Amino acid sequence: MIKFSNVGLAYSGRAILDNFSFEVKTGEKVVVLGKSALGKSSLLLLILGFIVPDKGEIIFDGKRINEKNVWNVRRQVAYVDQDVSIGAGKVFEWMAFVSGLRVNASLDFGDKKIRELLGYFELGGDVFHKDVGELSGGERQRLSIAVSVLLGRSVFLLDEATSALDEHLKKLVARFFLEKDDWTVVVVSHDPVWLDSPSVRILNLEAERWKR
């Protein structure tokens, strides 16, 4: 599903990735580990085309990502970033905006499905009427995760998506994604709950760097 082939990436003259190659198969669950500044978040942004590699290529579903097809890639991927960028205003207004986008016109944003997801992630119905700015970090993360699921994608890129949650909720979210056999999930996280499943494959960027 995703392939990095001899990818090189540098910031301000400092190499972040150098001849990096790695494959993620359809349905795989990959957890990316490593110290800061090793390029963990950059891997996800490369897949989405928000960063262009200095050399090498990224393949998505058999096609090299470029400026002509990057929007098609983004339409197949759900991305939850560590800054939880979900805009402003009331929660129900933000959700209405997301569901009203043309690209989401065919999706089921029905009240029943939304409430089922929010219930699973232990968000009360009153969250709809809260202002986004009033939400706690944990509420924002769980709301973003719930909406990413509503988008109906089969590829998920999660960047520290459980960092603000307590242990119980971390396990709840990790189990939700790890049990979906047909979902391809790439997780950047320091939370050990993502490593409990034997099906998880670990990409340790620090170890990859030592290989070189």
C-alpha positions as CSV (number, residue, x, y, z in Angstrom):
1,M,0.0,0.0,0.0
2,I,2.8,2.4,0.9
3,K,6.4,2.2,-0.2
4,F,9.4,4.5,0.5
5,S,12.2,3.9,-2.0
6,N,15.6,5.4,-1.3
7,V,14.0,8.5,0.1
8,G,16.3,11.4,1.1
9,L,15.1,14.4,3.1
10,A,17.0,17.3,4.7
11,Y,16.1,20.4,6.7
12,S,18.5,23.3,6.8
13,G,21.3,21.1,5.4
14,R,20.7,18.4,8.1
15,A,19.8,15.0,6.7
16,I,16.6,13.6,8.3
17,L,16.2,10.6,6.0
18,D,19.0,9.2,3.9
19,N,18.3,6.4,1.3
20,F,15.4,5.3,3.4
21,S,13.4,2.4,2.1
22,F,10.4,0.8,3.8
23,E,7.1,-0.9,2.8
24,V,3.7,-1.0,4.5
25,K,1.5,-3.7,3.2
26,T,-2.3,-3.5,2.9
27,G,-3.9,-4.2,6.3
28,E,-0.6,-3.8,8.2
29,K,-0.3,-2.0,11.5
30,V,3.1,-0.2,11.8
31,V,4.3,1.8,14.8
32,V,7.0,4.3,14.2
33,L,9.5,4.8,17.1
34,G,12.5,7.0,17.6
35,K,13.8,10.1,19.4
36,S,12.6,13.6,18.3
37,A,14.0,15.1,15.1
38,L,14.5,11.7,13.4
39,G,11.7,12.3,10.9
40,K,8.7,10.4,12.4
41,S,6.1,13.0,11.6
42,S,7.9,13.7,8.3
43,L,7.1,10.2,7.1
44,L,3.4,10.8,7.4
45,L,3.7,14.2,5.7
46,L,5.6,12.6,2.9
47,I,2.8,10.2,2.3
48,L,0.3,13.0,2.2
49,G,2.5,15.0,-0.2
50,F,2.8,18.0,2.2
51,I,6.5,17.4,2.1
52,V,8.4,16.5,-1.1
53,P,11.5,14.3,-0.8
54,D,14.8,15.6,-2.0
55,K,15.4,12.3,-3.6
56,G,13.8,8.9,-4.0
57,E,10.1,8.3,-4.3
58,I,7.0,7.3,-2.3
59,I,4.6,4.9,-3.8
60,F,0.9,4.7,-2.7
61,D,-1.3,1.9,-3.9
62,G,1.1,1.2,-6.8
63,K,1.5,4.7,-8.0
64,R,4.3,7.2,-7.4
65,I,3.0,10.2,-5.4
66,N,3.3,13.4,-7.4
67,E,1.5,16.8,-7.8
68,K,-1.0,15.3,-10.3
69,N,-2.3,12.5,-8.0
70,V,-1.6,13.7,-4.5
71,W,-5.2,14.8,-4.0
72,N,-6.4,11.3,-4.9
73,V,-4.0,9.9,-2.2
74,R,-5.4,12.3,0.4
75,R,-8.9,11.3,-0.4
76,Q,-8.0,7.7,0.6
77,V,-6.2,8.6,3.8
78,A,-7.4,9.7,7.2
79,Y,-4.8,11.8,9.1
80,V,-4.9,12.7,12.8
81,D,-2.1,15.1,13.6
82,Q,-0.5,15.7,17.0
83,D,-1.7,19.3,17.1
84,V,-5.4,18.2,16.7
85,S,-6.2,20.9,14.1
86,I,-10.0,20.9,14.1
87,G,-10.8,24.6,13.7
88,A,-13.0,26.8,15.8
89,G,-16.7,27.3,16.7
90,K,-19.1,24.8,18.1
91,V,-18.4,21.1,17.6
92,F,-21.6,20.4,15.7
93,E,-20.7,23.3,13.3
94,W,-17.3,21.8,12.7
95,M,-18.8,18.4,12.0
96,A,-21.4,19.9,9.7
97,F,-18.6,21.6,7.8
98,V,-16.6,18.3,7.4
99,S,-19.7,16.3,6.3
100,G,-20.7,19.1,3.9
101,L,-17.4,19.0,1.9
102,R,-18.0,17.7,-1.6
103,V,-15.4,15.0,-1.2
104,N,-17.5,13.6,1.7
105,A,-20.9,13.9,0.0
106,S,-21.4,10.1,-0.2
107,L,-20.4,9.3,3.4
108,D,-22.7,8.4,6.3
109,F,-22.5,11.1,8.8
110,G,-25.9,10.1,10.3
111,D,-26.8,11.0,13.8
112,K,-26.9,7.3,14.9
113,K,-23.5,6.5,13.6
114,I,-21.9,9.6,15.1
115,R,-23.4,8.9,18.5
116,E,-22.2,5.3,18.4
117,L,-18.7,6.4,17.7
118,L,-18.6,9.1,20.3
119,G,-20.1,6.6,22.8
120,Y,-17.4,4.1,22.0
121,F,-14.7,6.7,22.6
122,E,-16.5,7.8,25.8
123,L,-17.6,11.3,24.6
124,G,-21.0,12.4,25.9
125,G,-23.7,13.8,23.7
126,D,-23.1,17.2,25.3
127,V,-19.8,17.5,23.4
128,F,-21.8,18.6,20.3
129,H,-22.7,21.9,21.9
130,K,-19.3,22.7,23.3
131,D,-17.0,25.2,21.7
132,V,-13.9,23.6,20.2
133,G,-11.8,26.0,22.2
134,E,-13.3,24.6,25.4
135,L,-12.5,21.0,24.8
136,S,-9.7,19.3,26.8
137,G,-6.8,17.9,24.9
138,G,-8.2,14.4,25.3
139,E,-11.6,15.4,24.1
140,R,-10.1,17.0,21.0
141,Q,-8.1,13.9,20.2
142,R,-11.0,11.5,20.6
143,L,-13.3,13.7,18.5
144,S,-10.7,13.9,15.8
145,I,-10.3,10.2,15.8
146,A,-14.0,9.6,15.7
147,V,-14.4,11.9,12.7
148,S,-11.4,10.3,10.9
149,V,-13.4,7.0,11.2
150,L,-16.5,8.6,9.8
151,L,-14.6,9.6,6.7
152,G,-14.7,6.0,5.6
153,R,-11.0,5.7,4.7
154,S,-9.0,2.4,4.9
155,V,-5.6,4.0,5.5
156,F,-5.0,5.9,8.8
157,L,-2.0,8.0,9.7
158,L,-2.0,8.7,13.4
159,D,0.6,11.2,14.8
160,E,0.7,11.0,18.6
161,A,-3.1,10.7,18.5
162,T,-3.4,9.3,22.0
163,S,-0.8,11.5,23.8
164,A,-3.4,13.4,25.9
165,L,-5.4,10.3,26.9
166,D,-5.3,8.3,30.2
167,E,-4.2,4.7,30.1
168,H,-7.8,3.3,29.8
169,L,-8.6,5.5,26.8
170,K,-5.2,4.9,25.1
171,K,-6.0,1.1,25.2
172,L,-9.5,1.7,23.9
173,V,-8.3,3.7,20.9
174,A,-5.4,1.3,20.2
175,R,-7.7,-1.7,20.3
176,F,-10.2,-0.1,18.0
177,F,-7.6,0.4,15.2
178,L,-5.5,-2.8,15.7
179,E,-8.6,-5.1,15.5
180,K,-9.5,-3.8,12.0
181,D,-7.9,-6.4,9.7
182,D,-8.6,-4.5,6.5
183,W,-7.3,-1.1,7.7
184,T,-3.7,0.0,7.0
185,V,-2.5,2.0,10.0
186,V,0.7,3.9,10.5
187,V,1.1,5.2,14.1
188,V,3.7,7.6,15.4
189,S,3.5,7.2,19.2
190,H,5.5,6.8,22.4
191,D,2.5,5.1,24.0
192,P,3.4,1.4,24.7
193,V,-0.3,0.4,24.4
194,W,0.2,0.3,20.6
195,L,2.8,-2.5,21.0
196,D,0.6,-5.0,22.9
197,S,-0.6,-6.7,19.7
198,P,1.7,-9.3,18.2
199,S,0.5,-8.2,14.7
200,V,2.1,-4.8,15.1
201,R,5.3,-4.2,13.1
202,I,7.8,-1.7,14.6
203,L,9.8,0.8,12.5
204,N,12.6,2.1,14.7
205,L,14.1,5.1,12.9
206,E,17.0,5.2,15.3
207,A,17.9,1.6,14.4
208,E,17.4,2.4,10.7
209,R,19.9,5.2,11.0
210,W,22.5,3.0,12.7
211,K,22.1,0.5,9.8
212,R,23.6,3.2,7.6
